[in-house]
Amino acid sequence: MAVGGKATIIATVLPEGGAQEVTFVSADTSQVTVKATGEYTAIAEGSSVITVATKEDPTIKTTVTVNVTAVS
């Protein structure tokens, strides 16, 4: 993703009948910021890991790595 790019993480908690509320946290907000809705923005060249965890049990989580490249 190029600097300035935006995308959204769509998270689904299984089983589908379970609580669907999740949190999104960027490990390095100087490179990638993320909103509570899952929308993230590439800020600077490099990479950051976004952790997605359930609000009900934060030990249930996954990660998404976002690589940011310079604008061409």
PATI-276247 format. One line per 8 residues: number of its first residue (from 1); their letters; for each residue x, y, z of N, C-alpha, C. Coordinates in steps of 0.02 Angstrom, whole numbers. Layout:
NUM = a = X/Y/Z/X/Y/Z/X/Y/Z  ...
This chain:
1 = mavggkat = 42/-58/0/0/0/0/45/62/0  27/111/-39/67/172/-44/49/220/13  97/262/31/85/313/83/22/352/64  -22/361/112/-85/397/102/-143/351/84  -128/287/69/-181/240/52/-223/221/113  -284/201/99/-330/180/152/-364/115/133  -380/75/183/-417/12/173/-452/-4/239  -494/-55/238/-531/-74/298/-525/-148/310
9 = iiatvlpe = -512/-166/372/-510/-236/393/-581/-255/412  -607/-309/383/-673/-335/400/-660/-397/444  -681/-393/507/-670/-449/554/-736/-483/569  -735/-550/568/-793/-590/587/-772/-637/642  -809/-637/696/-795/-681/753/-837/-744/745  -804/-801/753/-839/-865/748/-845/-896/817  -898/-930/833/-955/-942/790/-995/-878/779  -1034/-877/725/-1070/-817/705/-1118/-791/758
17 = ggaqevtf = -1142/-834/802/-1188/-813/855/-1153/-778/913  -1086/-778/913/-1048/-747/967/-1047/-671/961  -1024/-638/1014/-1018/-565/1013/-968/-545/958  -987/-498/917/-947/-479/859/-903/-417/870  -904/-388/930/-865/-328/942/-791/-344/946  -750/-305/909/-678/-314/909/-643/-247/918  -579/-251/935/-537/-191/939/-481/-197/887  -457/-141/864/-402/-137/816/-347/-94/846
25 = vsadtsqv = -285/-120/847/-229/-82/875/-169/-89/828  -140/-32/808/-80/-32/767/-19/-31/812  29/-74/797/91/-78/837/136/-17/826  130/16/768/172/74/753/130/127/718  101/172/757/57/223/728/94/276/688  160/275/690/197/322/647/197/297/575  179/233/564/178/204/497/107/190/473  66/163/519/-4/146/501/-49/163/560
33 = tvkatgey = -101/202/547/-150/215/599/-213/174/584  -251/158/636/-312/119/626/-367/147/671  -427/151/643/-485/176/680/-522/117/712  -568/132/757/-608/81/790/-652/42/741  -663/70/682/-703/37/630/-663/-12/588  -596/-13/598/-552/-57/559/-521/-22/499  -541/40/486/-511/77/430/-440/97/450  -391/81/407/-323/99/421/-294/143/366
41 = taiaegss = -245/183/385/-214/231/339/-138/223/342  -107/219/283/-34/215/277/-5/285/287  36/293/337/64/359/355/134/369/327  178/319/336/247/326/315/274/259/292  325/260/251/356/200/224/380/154/281  368/90/274/387/41/324/331/-10/332  321/-35/392/267/-82/403/244/-79/476  184/-103/487/157/-107/555/110/-167/558
49 = vitvatke = 104/-195/617/58/-250/629/-3/-223/664  -62/-238/637/-125/-220/669/-151/-282/703  -165/-276/768/-194/-331/805/-269/-321/810  -306/-374/792/-379/-374/797/-397/-423/852  -431/-400/904/-448/-443/961/-522/-435/978  -552/-488/1005/-622/-482/1026/-625/-442/1091  -677/-401/1097/-686/-363/1159/-704/-409/1217  -741/-462/1202/-764/-508/1253/-706/-546/1285
57 = dptikttv = -657/-567/1244/-599/-604/1268/-538/-583/1226  -501/-532/1249/-444/-506/1210/-390/-556/1195  -391/-615/1226/-341/-665/1209/-357/-699/1143  -419/-689/1118/-438/-714/1052/-422/-658/1003  -370/-669/963/-347/-615/919/-312/-643/858  -302/-598/810/-263/-613/751/-226/-549/732  -180/-554/685/-142/-495/664/-144/-488/588  -136/-426/567/-132/-409/496/-70/-365/488
65 = tvnvtavs = -25/-384/444/35/-344/432/22/-298/371  35/-234/381/26/-185/327/94/-160/307  113/-169/244/176/-143/217/161/-80/178  198/-27/194/187/39/163/247/56/120  232/75/58/285/94/10/279/168/-6  333/195/-32/333/266/-53/284/276/-110  258/335/-115/213/351/-171/254/353/-235  230/319/-287/267/317/-351/252/378/-392
